[in-house]
Amino acid sequence: MKKTLLIIGLMLASCWLVAQPAPTLKPMDPLPFARLGRNHIRYPGDSLVLEGFFQKMDSVVFLGKGKLNILHLGDSHIQAGVSTQQFRDDLLEIAPGLMGGQYFLFPYSAGKTNNPSHYKVSSTGEWSYCRNAVYREGDKRMGLAGAAITTTDPDATVSIVSRERRPTVHSPEFYFNKITVIGYSETGSAEPAIRHRDTLIRGEYDEAQSAYVFDLPFHTDSVCIGLKFLQGSYTMTGILLENGDDGISVHGIGVNGARVSSYLRCSDDFERDLRLIRPDLVILAIGTNDALQPDFEKALFKYNYGRLIDIIHRVNPDCALVFVTNNDCFLRKRVKKKTVYEVNANTPIARKAFMELAEEHHAAVWDLYDVMGGLKSMYAWQKAGMAQKDRLHFTNSGYQLVGDLMYNALIEQYIEHLKKNPIAY
């Protein structure tokens, strides 16, 4: 009997080991326009800065326990959503059932601007839009999303579908039963409500969060948000979808034209909203627009980043940080009625600033600038169909590649962590 139980136990243990996920790098063909051999996470200072994040990742990946929140924060590269989506999808392929239970987003297309690719938005009625990158008198207060939409139309709605715009067989599904609608009414009063079939579902007001919270009696992947008791105007600054599941949640927040100072402009509400997701890792990809300015100052750039990091660490002192260096880009100018492109000499200066910031703030760096090939490399990416004609933004394929490269750089380090901690298996 004991021998039989021993055999059964060994068989079960064997099955358990076989079933364990084995994180691997995403295979890549040689890329003549990129330096794949340099696609690594770098540690200008402490080489253990990601260890706490990786330990929490162990529990999520191998035990299915815990919530891991990653925030990808940036500018137009992130508002496009493609690199964040690719990075997230790569992470979720490590093992089945890793999709986490939170999804922070903003309905950009309601403000007639481009929406990220990893969820769909539609709207009715008239909404005005403002963003943190543009300073105008009368702008509305903004939070983590760095944007706001405002309406005085009582019939205005915003609809969200938590599915990718161009789904693949590997695209994850996300169903939620809790919605937090963040916003306020500066003039008069307003109350957002969920429109479900022919009824309006009312939420509970959370004064500290300046939000209405809706607990739905069902799970869904789509929702229509309308307004009840609208008098005056209502401003929406963000939406959080939740289902309570353990797993990995990747939030992409980007604003066209944003600089580091743009997010500092939203500092109070930014910090309040950040507490909703309390990130374990923030991937900081802001800096392209800072370095496009002719009066770019490295010292001011670092000072502003220091203030932003202080906010992040007030929310979660243990939050890990990974800086992403600016991609190579060109400056577009008009000379004698012709468009000419000049090398942006500020990009390598900004790269040095990122390295110094990482050392000073105990962070890591993913050196996209170096992986691309350094100065003037954007031209080769454009010739390969990976960058747009403006030599500043990537194409859809280029952004997908950036997401894959970022995933490989992070997972390479995670695999090294697992080698040093075999108990994680």
N, C-alpha and C positions, 0 to 999 in steps of 0.2 A: 504493500500500500504506500509506504513512504517513498519507495523507488518510483512508483507511478506518479505521485504528487510532485516529486523532484523533476521528472521528465516534463510534466505539464507546466511547472513553473519555469523551466528553462525555455520551453517553447513559447510561452507568453512573453518572457523577457526578450526573446529573439524577435518576436513580432513587434514589440514595442520599439526596439532599436531600429528595425527596418522602417517603421512608420515615422521615425523622427525626421523633421525637416533638415535639409543640409543646404544652408545658404551658399549660393554659388555666384560667380561673376557672370554677367551677361556676355555671351560670345560676341566678338566683333571682328569683322574683316579688317585688314590693314587699311588705314586711311592716310593717303599721301599728304593731305592738307592739315593733319593734326599730329600731335606728339603723344601717342597713346602710351608710350613708355614713361611718360611723366604724369600720368593720370593717378595721382595719389593725394591723400589728405596729408597736409603738412602741419608740423607742430613747431612754430617758432620759439615756443617756450616749453611748457610742461607737456610731455607726451602722454599723460594720463587723463587729459581733460575730458575725453569721451567715455572714460571707463564707467562712470556712474550711469550714463545713458545706456551703454551696452549691457550693463547688469540688469537694468529694468527691461531691456529688450529681450534678454534671455528668458525671463519669466513669461513674457507675452508670446514669444515664438515657440518655446519648448513646452511650456505648461499651460498655455492658453489663459493665463491669469494676468490681470492688470491692464491699465489703459496707458497707452503711449501716444503723446501728442507732439506732432512736429509742425512748426510754423515756418513757411517759406515766404519771406518778406522782401518786397522789392518794388520795381517800377513797371514800365510797360512790358518788359520781358516776362514778368510774372502775371500781369493782368491778362496777357494772352492765354495763360493757363496751360499751355501744351507741355512745357518742361516739367512743371509741377505734377501734371497728370501722369506723364511717363514715369517720373520718379516714384510716384505713389503706386502705380500699377506694378512696377518692377518689385517694390517692397512687398506687396501683397501676394506676389507669386512665390515667395519663399515657402509658404505653407498654406494649406486651406484654412479658411475661416479667420483670417487676420484682419479683416475690415473692422475698424474701430467704430465707436458709437457716437462720434461727434463730427459736425460738418459746419464750419463757420463760412459764411458767404455774404456777398453783396449783390443786389440786382442791377448790375451795371447797365444792361441794355434798356432798362426802364428809363435811364437817363440819356438814352440815345448815344451810348458809347459801347465799345466792344466788350463782350462778355467772355469770361474764361471758358475754355473748352470742356471742362469737366462737369458742368451742370447747365441746364437750360433755363432761360427766363423769358417770360412774356408779360405784357402789361396792357392795361386799358386806361383811358383817361389821360390827363395832362400831368406830367411830372417834370419839375425843373431839377437840374443837377449841378452840384459843385464838387470839387475835389481839392485835396490838400496841396496839390502842386501849383495851383493858380490862386493868387491873392486878389480878391475882389471885395469891394465894400458890400456888406449885406450877406456875405457867405454864412451858411449855416454851421452850427457846431458839428464836428465830426469825431469819430472814434477810431477803433482799430482798423476798420476798412479804409479809412482815409477818404471817404466820400459820403455824400448825402443826397437823397432825392426828396423833394417836397411837393405837396399837392394841396390845392384848395377844392379839388373836385370830389364830391361825396361818392361818386360812382367809380372812382379810380381803383384799380386792383393791380396786384403783382402776383404772378404765378411762378412757382419754382418746380422744376423736375430734377431730381437728384440723379440724373443719368448723363453720361458723356454725350457730347454732340455727335461724335463719330465713334460709336462703340465698336469694340472688337470682341472676339471670343474670350479674351482675357479681361475684359472690362468688369470691374466689381459692381455688384448691386448694393444699393443702400436704401433701406426702408427705415422710417423714423416714426415715432409716436409722441414726440415732444418738440415744440417749436418755441423759440424765444425771439420775439420781434422787438428790436431795439429802436427806440425813437422817442419823439417828444412833440408837443404842440406849444409853440411859443406864443401864438395868438389864438385865443379861444380854447377849445378843447377837442380832443379826438380820441377814439379808441379803435385800434386795429381789431379785426375779427377774422376768423377762419371761415371761408365760404365752403361748405360741404353740401353738395346737392342743392336742396332748396332751403337750407338753414344756415344761420350764422352761429358759430361756436365762439363764445366769449372766453377770454383768458383772465388770469389773475395778474394784477398789476404789481410789479416789483419796483418800488420807488428807488431803492439803492442802485439798481441796474438801469433805471429809466427804460423799462421794458415790460411787455405783456408776455406772460408765459402760458402756453396752451398744452395741456395734457390730453392727448387724443385717445379715445377708446379703441383705436385701431392703428395698425401700421400701414404706412403708405409711402410711395416714392414721389408724390406730387402734392402740392398744396396751393390754394388760391387765398391770398390775403386781401381782404377788403377793409372798409372803414365803417365804423358805427358812431353815431352821435358827432359827426364832423361839424365843427363850428370854427371857422378861421382856417388854419393850415395844419398839416401834419408832416413831420420830417422823419424819414426812416434812415437809420445809419448802419444797420447790420441785421443778419438773421443767423440764428444758430439752430441747426437740426440735430436731434439726438434720439438714441434708442436705448441707451444704457449698457450696450455691449462692451465687453473687453476687446482689446485689439489695438491696431495702429491707425491713428487718424492723422491725415496730412492736410493742413489748411494752407491754401495759397492766397496771399494778400498782396496785390500790386496795384499801383496807380500810375497811369500814363504821365510821364514827366516828373515823377516824384524824386525828391532829394532826401537826404537824411533829415534836414530841417523841416521838410514837409510833414513828417510824422511827429516831430516835436511840437508842431503847431496844434496837434490833436492830443497833447500829452495827458491831460486829465481823463478824458473819456477813453483814450487809447489804453491807459492802464486799467481802467474799470472793465473794459471789454476783454482785455487780455486775461483777466482773472477767470473768465468763463471757460477758457480752454487750458489755462495754466500750463504752457508748453514745457516739455522735457528737453526739447532741442529747438533752437531757432537758427534757421539758415538765413544769414543776413546777406542779401544780394542787392543792396542799395548802393549807388555810387556812380553809375554811368552818367546821369544827368549832372551830378556835382562836378565831375571831371570834364564835362562838355563846356563849362563856363570858362571864359577867357581869364577871369580873375580867381580861378580855383586856388585855394590855399590849403595845403596839407594839414597845417596845424588846426585850422577851423574845422576841417572835415573830421579830424580825429576827436576834437572837442565835442562836436555834435554827436558823433557815434558814442562817445563816452556817456553822454546824457541819456541816449536811447538805451544803452546797456544797463544803466542804473534803473530805469523803469522796468526792464525785463527781469532783473534780479530782485527788485522789490516784490514782484509777483511770484517768482520762484527762484530763491537763492541758489538752487542746485541745477538750474537750467544750463544745459551745455550750449555752446555757441560755435557755429562754423561760418566763417566769412567766405564769401565767393568774390574773387577778384573780378574787376570789370572785364568784359570781353573787349578784344581789340575793336576799334572802330575808327571811322574817318569823319572829319568835319566837312560838312557840305557848305559851300559858299558860292555866291554869284559874283563873277568877275567878267566885266565887259559883256553883260547879258548872257554869259555862259555859266553852267553849273560845273564847278570844279571841286575835287575832293582832296583834302589835306590830311596828313597823318595827325592824329590827336596825341600830341606829346605829353598830355597830362595823364594818359592811361598808365604808363609805367610809374609815374609819381604816385598815383593812387594805389597801385599795387604795393609799393613800398609802405604806404600808410596802412594798408590792410595787414601786412606782416607785423608792423609795429603794434597795431591794435591787438592782434592776436596774442602777442607776447605779453603786453601790458594787462590784458583782461583775461588771461588764462583760457584762450580759445584756440580753435584749429582753423586752418585755411584750406579751401579747395581752390587751387590756382588755375582757374579757367583761362586766364590770359596766357599762361605758359603752355597749357595743354593745347590751346588753339594754334600756337606757334609764335606767340609774341608779337612785336610791332609789325604792322602791315599784313598780318596773317588773315585779316578779314577779307582781303582781296582774293586769296586762295579759296576761302570758304564760299565766297560768292561764285567763283568760277565752277565750284563743285556743286552748285545748286543748294547750298546750305545757308546762304545769307541773301538778304534782299538787296535791291539796287541801291538803297540808301547807305549800305555798308555800315549799318548801325544795328539793325534787327536781323534775326534769323528767319529763315523760311520755316514752314511747319515741320519739314524733315529735319532741319537744323535744330529746332527746339527739342524735337524728340531725341535727337542724338545727344544734346546737352543733358537731358534728363537721364538718359542711359549712362552717360559718363559720370554724372554726379552720383548715381546709384552705385556704380562699380567702385568709385573711389571710397565711398562710405563703407560698402560691404567688404571691400578688401581689408579694411581696418577691423571690421567686426569679425571676420574669419580669423585674423591674427589674435583677437581677443579670445575666441573660442579655443584656439590652439593652446593658449596659456591657461585656459580654464576649462579643461576637458569635462569637468563635472557638469557643465552646462548641457552636455549632450544627454 
